[in-house]
Amino acid sequence: MSAAAALLRSKFPDLTAGQIANRLVKTAALPDAEKDLSLPDKSYGYGIIQPLAALKDNIPAGSKYGPLTVPESLKEKSSSPSLGSSDQEQEKADQKAMLIWAVIGVVGLVVIGLVVLLVVKASRRNRNNGGGGPGAPGAYPQYGQQPAPPQQNPYQQHVSTQQNPYQQSTPPQNQWPPQQ
């Protein structure tokens, strides 16, 4: 059916889909044994399509909706010339959507700006408090600067590197158990 409709559409490009269907229905045929059926039939529908007859026969264009009955909702829409109002409604809806996206964009930029501001303030606060500046312990010196000398703790006890107070003495080689 779709191939026949495409064939008809190529020969009659000005016809609507309903008018193409009308040509197919008007030229449809029933098997010889079923000639007395009223159409449309449950089994055969409008009959067997005949694309050649639909191309060659002189058939009036008919309704733009074709051979089927038109629902009331379509009749009302087609009779009232309110196409301009639907275009205006669509334009208003588009403007409303554009406004919503613009507001979302501005709010997003404000949030990003606040996050950047907070990060910058926090890094400056850490630098001023000695937590991450160039002379802070564990920090890397900047290029071209000498590392800061380690600060001495005035309460730290000096331990001699020669003798460890926790080191146990080793006994002489020939003496076991060690005597003290």
Number of C-alpha atoms within 10 A of each C-alpha: 12 7 9 18 16 13 17 21 17 11 10 13 12 11 18 17 15 17 22 26 21 23 27 28 21 18 20 17 16 16 9 7 7 11 9 8 10 10 12 11 10 8 7 14 13 18 19 15 18 17 18 13 15 23 18 9 11 9 15 10 15 15 14 15 16 19 17 10 7 12 8 9 8 10 10 10 11 11 8 8 9 10 11 9 10 10 11 11 12 12 12 12 12 12 12 12 12 12 12 11 12 12 12 12 12 11 12 12 12 12 12 11 11 12 12 12 11 11 11 11 12 12 13 14 13 12 15 11 10 12 16 17 18 16 18 16 15 10 13 15 14 11 7 6 9 10 15 13 8 9 7 7 7 6 6 7 7 6 9 8 6 6 8 9 8 6 7 7 8 7 12 10 7 7 8 8 8 11 7 5
